[in-house]
Amino acid sequence: MKRTRYLRLIVFLWPLWTAGCSLPEPPELVVISSPPAFKPKTPQEIKTLEEAMAAIINITRQDLGLPVVEPLYIHLHKTTNSYAAYAGGAGRLDYNVVQFSVALAQGSRFHVNMEKTKGRPWSTLVKTLAHEYAHNIENSLSTVKGPQWFREGFAEWVSAKVLHSLGWQDYALSVHRAELEVARLRSSLPRLSDLEKNERWAVWANDPKGAIVTYRLALLAADRLIQQKGVQGAVAYFKSQDFKDSFGLSIRDFEISFAKSLAEPDSSIASGLKSERPEWKIGDRWRYAVREPGRRAVLMREVVGEEPFEGMPVYVMRVGQSESLYSREVLGVVATRAKGELTIKRTAPYQLLSWPMGVKKEWRVSFNQENVQQKSSHTFDNVVTVPRVEEVKTPAGTFPAFKIEVFGFQNGGLSEEYWYAPEVRWFAKTRIYLLNGVREEELMNFRLVTGKNLSSPEELLEGAQP
């Protein structure tokens, strides 16, 4: 990989963001050709952008069977001003592109706004970089721009497949998440033909739920086509721009069948299962197997006390080395402690359960969360739904459980999934979508205390031996 300075003859003064700003600094150029084999097991193994790109290029070539863009010219812009000025070619980039994008593919060139990469985990950056590199691959196959929805859907497919190959997030989960998010908006989705031109795509993308009705929807469409004809069908289409010859049906016939599949309502049968709020006892405990990118662990959760917190009766649950305070009324976390010191405090409990639990319930949860030690705060505004009862299999056994889904109220994004099992009196399984990947917990075993005499073995119910 060769580094050089990117030199450009400036024939006119670039417009500046504000009066008095200095001219934007030209970017640094990184030329990537024949990158070394590199496949990090964890995001923490990546130290440089060149290493991230090496992993992406090798995976797309070896695992996905896609052509290599070689050499690849990566332009590293130190500031947003430089990114706006030099990545725009003959003129500055569109404001929305500058505002929201971290990287941009143009032909065999790849522009990165280094100012926006600061503080972002490599797992997130790799997803973005893989998406843009997919556009480089498209550009290498044809100079003709096809429908925007397929170009972006293919790029989303590539980025999700790269994360899967790295072992950071199962591809099936990427599709699963997109399906749930799109399903909630099925009555207001655009047609694929509405997303063919970049101008219309941009209009839909600027909606508060724009990421779902553009990128997530496009991923599902691209996934459907690639399932039918393989990735080589996509390659053939980029080369020929002949949709019917590449995928076996016309673009309009595909649009109709795809829209029909999205319009199908939830076919699950509402369960009559109800569950009242359980009374936890000191000594109740649940042990979970934890999986997240590059990490496997075992986590114990145990009820160790009861006390008032700011006038609210709470259960104290030890979670690893810290403590979580759960409102007795709703069993929602209202605060956390570490070594006896308050670390997180919320203006209201995070209510993931609504009593009595039942199918088709939905409620809104809003609160302000204060990080006491960092002296910072953040407002959460979510919608919690209970769409169905599912049989969930765990190492501790198989349990009927209320499936719980948490969506952002404003952006519609799915952030968490839970399976509450009345028999367990807590979650049999959880799945949380984080910036650095998906964190999952599965119940390994549990113990429920049914009486006050903790020393009596007859009053212990064992889900499995602890």
C-alpha positions in Angstrom: 0.0 0.0 0.0 1.5 3.3 -1.1 0.9 6.7 0.5 1.5 10.0 -1.4 0.2 13.5 -1.2 -2.8 14.3 -3.4 -1.9 17.3 -5.6 -4.5 19.2 -7.5 -4.4 22.4 -9.5 -6.8 24.8 -8.0 -8.1 26.9 -10.8 -10.5 28.9 -8.7 -11.2 29.5 -5.0 -13.4 26.9 -3.5 -16.4 28.3 -1.6 -15.8 28.2 2.1 -18.2 27.1 4.8 -18.0 30.4 6.5 -16.3 33.7 5.7 -12.7 33.9 7.0 -12.1 30.1 6.8 -8.8 29.0 5.2 -8.7 27.0 2.0 -9.5 23.4 2.5 -6.4 21.2 2.8 -6.0 18.7 -0.1 -6.5 15.1 1.0 -3.8 12.4 1.5 -3.9 9.6 -1.0 -3.6 5.9 -0.1 -3.2 3.6 -3.0 -4.2 0.0 -2.3 -3.1 -2.8 -4.6 -2.8 -6.5 -3.7 -3.6 -6.0 0.0 -2.2 -8.6 2.4 -4.5 -11.3 3.8 -6.1 -9.9 6.9 -9.3 -11.2 8.6 -9.6 -9.8 12.1 -11.6 -11.8 14.6 -12.6 -8.8 16.6 -13.0 -5.1 15.7 -10.2 -4.3 18.2 -7.7 -6.0 16.0 -8.1 -3.3 13.3 -5.7 -0.4 13.9 -5.7 1.4 10.5 -8.0 2.2 7.7 -5.7 0.3 5.3 -6.2 -2.9 7.5 -9.9 -2.4 7.4 -9.9 -2.1 3.6 -7.6 -5.1 3.3 -10.2 -7.2 5.2 -13.1 -5.9 3.1 -11.3 -6.4 -0.2 -10.2 -10.0 0.6 -13.7 -11.0 1.9 -15.5 -9.6 -1.2 -13.1 -11.4 -3.5 -12.6 -14.7 -1.7 -15.9 -15.2 0.2 -18.4 -13.3 -2.1 -16.7 -14.0 -5.5 -16.8 -10.3 -6.5 -14.2 -8.6 -8.7 -11.4 -6.6 -7.1 -11.1 -2.9 -7.8 -7.3 -2.5 -8.3 -5.7 -0.2 -7.7 -8.1 1.5 -5.3 -7.4 5.2 -4.6 -8.4 6.2 -1.1 -8.5 9.9 -0.4 -8.2 10.7 3.3 -9.7 14.1 4.1 -8.7 15.5 7.5 -11.7 17.8 7.8 -15.3 18.0 6.6 -14.4 21.2 4.7 -11.8 19.3 2.7 -14.2 16.4 2.1 -16.8 18.7 0.8 -14.4 20.5 -1.5 -12.3 17.7 -3.0 -14.7 14.8 -3.0 -17.2 16.7 -5.1 -15.2 16.7 -8.3 -16.0 19.8 -10.2 -18.0 21.3 -7.3 -18.7 21.0 -3.6 -20.6 18.0 -2.4 -24.3 18.3 -1.7 -25.0 19.5 1.8 -26.9 16.3 2.8 -24.0 14.1 1.6 -21.6 16.2 3.6 -23.8 16.2 6.6 -24.5 12.5 6.9 -21.8 10.5 5.0 -18.5 9.3 6.3 -17.2 7.9 3.0 -18.1 8.2 -0.7 -17.1 6.0 -3.7 -16.4 7.6 -7.1 -15.2 5.3 -9.9 -12.1 3.6 -8.5 -11.7 6.4 -6.0 -12.8 6.3 -2.4 -13.1 9.4 -0.2 -13.2 9.3 3.6 -14.1 12.1 5.9 -11.5 11.3 8.7 -13.1 14.0 11.0 -16.3 11.9 11.1 -14.5 8.6 11.8 -13.2 9.8 15.2 -14.8 8.0 18.1 -16.6 5.5 15.9 -16.0 1.8 16.5 -14.3 -0.2 13.8 -17.4 -2.4 13.5 -19.5 0.5 12.4 -16.8 1.9 10.2 -16.2 -1.4 8.4 -19.9 -1.7 7.6 -19.8 1.8 6.1 -16.5 1.2 4.2 -17.8 -2.1 2.8 -20.9 -0.4 1.6 -19.0 2.2 -0.3 -16.5 -0.3 -1.7 -19.4 -2.2 -3.1 -20.2 1.0 -5.1 -16.5 0.9 -6.4 -17.2 -2.7 -7.6 -20.4 -1.6 -9.3 -18.5 1.3 -11.0 -15.8 -1.1 -12.2 -18.4 -3.3 -13.9 -20.3 -0.5 -15.7 -20.3 3.3 -16.1 -24.1 3.2 -16.5 -26.1 3.8 -13.3 -28.9 1.4 -12.8 -31.9 1.9 -10.4 -30.8 3.5 -7.2 -32.6 1.0 -5.0 -30.7 -1.9 -6.5 -27.3 -0.1 -6.3 -27.9 0.7 -2.6 -29.5 -2.6 -1.8 -26.5 -4.4 -3.3 -24.1 -2.3 -1.3 -26.1 -3.0 1.9 -26.0 -6.7 1.0 -22.2 -6.6 0.6 -21.6 -4.8 3.9 -23.9 -7.2 5.8 -22.1 -10.2 4.2 -18.7 -8.7 5.2 -19.8 -8.5 8.8 -21.1 -12.0 8.6 -17.8 -13.3 7.2 -15.9 -11.6 10.0 -18.1 -13.3 12.5 -19.3 -10.0 13.9 -23.0 -10.2 12.9 -24.9 -13.0 11.3 -26.3 -12.0 7.9 -29.6 -13.6 8.8 -29.9 -11.1 11.7 -29.3 -8.2 9.3 -32.1 -9.4 7.1 -34.3 -10.2 10.2 -33.9 -6.7 11.6 -34.7 -5.1 8.2 -37.8 -7.3 7.9 -39.2 -6.2 11.3 -38.5 -2.6 10.7 -40.0 -2.6 7.2 -43.1 -4.6 8.4 -44.0 -1.8 10.8 -44.1 0.7 8.0 -45.8 -1.5 5.4 -48.7 0.8 4.9 -46.5 3.8 4.0 -43.7 2.2 2.0 -42.6 3.6 -1.4 -42.7 1.5 -4.5 -39.3 0.4 -5.9 -40.0 2.5 -8.9 -40.2 5.5 -6.6 -36.6 4.8 -5.6 -35.1 4.4 -9.0 -33.8 8.0 -9.4 -31.3 9.5 -7.0 -33.4 12.6 -6.6 -36.5 10.7 -5.4 -34.3 8.4 -3.3 -32.9 11.5 -1.5 -36.5 12.7 -0.8 -37.5 9.5 0.9 -34.1 9.1 2.7 -34.5 12.5 4.3 -37.7 11.4 6.1 -37.2 10.7 9.9 -37.7 7.0 9.1 -35.8 7.3 5.8 -33.1 4.7 6.5 -35.8 2.1 6.7 -37.8 3.0 3.6 -34.7 3.3 1.5 -31.7 1.3 2.6 -33.5 -1.5 4.6 -36.1 -1.9 1.9 -33.4 -2.0 -0.8 -31.5 -4.6 1.2 -34.6 -6.9 1.3 -35.1 -6.4 -2.5 -31.5 -7.1 -3.3 -31.5 -10.1 -1.0 -34.5 -11.6 -2.7 -32.9 -11.2 -6.1 -29.6 -12.6 -5.1 -31.3 -15.6 -3.4 -32.9 -16.4 -6.7 -29.9 -15.9 -9.1 -26.8 -15.7 -6.8 -24.3 -12.9 -6.6 -23.3 -13.5 -10.2 -26.8 -12.5 -11.2 -26.1 -9.1 -9.7 -22.7 -8.9 -11.4 -24.3 -9.8 -14.8 -26.9 -7.1 -14.3 -24.3 -4.4 -13.5 -22.4 -5.4 -16.7 -25.5 -5.6 -19.0 -28.1 -3.5 -17.4 -30.6 -6.1 -18.6 -32.8 -6.9 -15.6 -34.8 -9.7 -17.2 -31.9 -11.5 -18.7 -30.0 -11.3 -15.4 -32.8 -12.2 -13.0 -35.3 -14.0 -15.1 -38.2 -11.5 -14.8 -38.8 -7.9 -15.7 -38.1 -5.2 -13.2 -41.8 -4.3 -13.1 -42.9 -7.9 -12.5 -40.3 -8.1 -9.7 -41.6 -4.8 -8.2 -45.1 -6.2 -8.1 -44.2 -9.5 -6.5 -41.9 -7.8 -4.0 -44.6 -5.3 -3.0 -47.1 -8.2 -2.6 -44.7 -10.0 -0.2 -44.3 -6.9 2.0 -48.1 -6.3 2.1 -48.8 -9.7 3.7 -49.9 -9.2 7.3 -48.6 -11.0 10.3 -50.0 -14.5 10.1 -49.2 -15.4 13.7 -52.2 -16.4 15.9 -52.7 -14.3 19.0 -52.1 -16.4 22.1 -54.4 -16.3 25.1 -51.4 -16.6 27.3 -51.4 -14.0 30.1 -48.9 -13.3 32.8 -49.1 -11.3 35.9 -46.2 -9.4 37.4 -44.0 -11.9 39.4 -42.7 -11.2 42.9 -39.0 -11.7 42.9 -37.3 -13.1 46.0 -33.8 -12.5 47.3 -31.8 -15.3 45.9 -33.6 -15.6 42.6 -30.9 -15.9 40.0 -30.4 -16.4 36.3 -27.2 -17.3 34.5 -26.7 -16.3 30.8 -24.3 -17.2 28.0 -23.3 -13.9 26.4 -22.2 -13.5 22.8 -21.0 -10.3 21.1 -18.3 -9.6 18.4 -15.1 -11.2 19.5 -16.3 -12.1 23.0 -18.0 -15.0 24.8 -18.8 -14.8 28.5 -21.1 -16.1 31.2 -23.1 -13.5 33.2 -25.0 -14.1 36.5 -28.0 -11.9 37.5 -29.1 -12.3 41.0 -31.7 -10.5 43.2 -29.7 -9.5 46.3 -32.0 -7.1 48.1 -34.9 -4.7 48.3 -34.8 -1.0 49.2 -36.3 2.4 48.4 -34.7 4.6 45.7 -35.8 8.2 45.6 -39.1 7.1 47.1 -39.6 4.2 44.7 -39.5 0.6 46.0 -36.9 -1.3 44.0 -35.3 -4.7 43.7 -31.5 -4.7 43.8 -30.1 -7.1 41.2 -26.4 -7.9 41.1 -25.2 -8.1 37.4 -21.6 -9.2 37.2 -19.7 -6.6 39.2 -22.4 -4.0 39.3 -25.9 -3.6 40.6 -29.1 -2.7 38.8 -32.1 -1.2 40.6 -35.5 -2.4 39.2 -38.8 -0.8 40.0 -40.9 -3.3 41.8 -44.0 -1.9 40.0 -42.9 -2.6 36.4 -39.6 -4.5 36.8 -37.8 -1.8 34.8 -34.3 -0.6 35.5 -34.2 2.9 37.0 -30.6 3.2 38.1 -27.3 1.3 38.2 -24.4 1.3 40.7 -20.8 0.2 40.7 -18.8 -0.3 43.9 -21.7 1.4 45.8 -21.5 4.5 43.7 -24.4 5.6 41.4 -23.4 5.4 37.8 -26.7 5.7 35.8 -30.0 7.3 36.8 -33.2 7.5 34.8 -36.1 9.8 35.2 -38.4 6.8 34.8 -37.9 3.0 34.7 -37.1 1.4 31.3 -40.4 -0.4 31.1 -39.9 -3.5 28.8 -42.8 -5.3 30.4 -46.4 -4.2 30.7 -48.6 -6.0 33.3 -50.4 -8.2 32.8 -48.4 -9.3 29.8 -50.4 -10.2 26.7 -50.0 -10.4 23.0 -50.6 -7.3 20.7 -49.9 -4.9 23.5 -47.9 -1.7 22.6 -46.7 1.2 24.8 -44.3 4.1 24.6 -41.3 4.5 26.9 -39.6 7.9 27.3 -37.0 8.9 29.9 -33.9 10.9 30.3 -30.8 9.0 31.3 -28.0 10.6 33.3 -24.5 9.3 33.3 -23.6 10.5 36.8 -19.9 10.0 36.6 -19.5 11.5 33.1 -22.0 14.3 33.9 -23.8 13.7 30.6 -27.4 12.8 29.7 -29.4 11.4 26.8 -33.1 11.2 26.1 -34.6 7.8 25.1 -37.9 7.6 23.3 -39.0 4.1 22.2 -42.1 2.1 21.3 -42.3 -1.4 22.9 -44.5 -4.1 21.2 -45.5 -7.6 22.0 -46.4 -9.2 18.6 -46.7 -12.8 19.6 -45.8 -15.7 21.9 -42.9 -17.9 20.7 -41.3 -21.1 21.9 -37.7 -20.1 22.7 -35.0 -22.8 22.9 -32.2 -22.1 25.4 -29.5 -24.2 27.2 -31.9 -24.1 30.2 -34.8 -25.6 28.3 -37.6 -24.6 25.9 -40.1 -22.1 27.2 -43.2 -20.3 25.9 -42.2 -16.6 25.9 -43.7 -13.3 25.0 -41.7 -11.8 22.1 -40.9 -8.2 22.8 -39.6 -5.7 20.2 -38.2 -2.2 20.9 -38.3 0.4 18.1 -37.1 4.0 18.1 -40.2 6.3 18.2 -38.7 8.8 15.7 -36.5 6.7 13.4 -38.4 3.4 13.6 -35.2 1.5 14.0 -35.3 -1.9 15.9 -32.9 -1.6 18.8 -33.7 -4.6 21.1 -35.5 -7.9 21.2 -36.5 -9.9 24.3 -38.2 -13.1 25.1 -40.0 -13.0 28.5 -40.8 -16.5 29.8 -43.4 -16.5 32.7 -42.0 -19.9 33.9 -38.6 -18.3 34.3 -40.0 -14.9 35.7 -37.5 -13.1 33.5 -36.0 -13.1 30.0 -35.0 -16.4 28.5 -33.2 -14.6 25.7 -32.2 -11.1 24.7 -30.8 -9.5 21.6 -29.5 -5.9 21.5 -28.3 -4.1 18.4 -25.3 -2.0 19.4 -22.9 0.2 17.4 -20.2 -2.5 17.7 -22.5 -5.3 16.7 -25.2 -7.6 18.2 -25.1 -8.7 21.8 -27.1 -11.8 22.7 -27.8 -13.5 25.9 -29.3 -17.0 26.3 -30.5 -18.5 29.6 -28.1 -21.3 30.8 -29.8 -22.1 34.1 -31.9 -20.4 36.8 -33.0 -20.7 40.4 -36.3 -19.3 41.7 -36.9 -19.0 45.5 -40.6 -19.7 46.2 -40.6 -18.9 49.9 -38.8 -16.9 52.6 -36.8 -19.7 54.0 -33.8 -19.6 51.7 -32.1 -22.5 53.4 -34.9 -25.0 52.6 -34.1 -27.0 49.5 -37.8 -27.9 49.1 -38.4 -24.2 48.3 -36.0 -24.0 45.4 -37.1 -24.6 41.8 -34.2 -25.5 39.6 -34.3 -24.7 35.9 -30.9 -26.4 35.7 -28.2 -27.1 38.2 -26.4 -23.8 38.9 
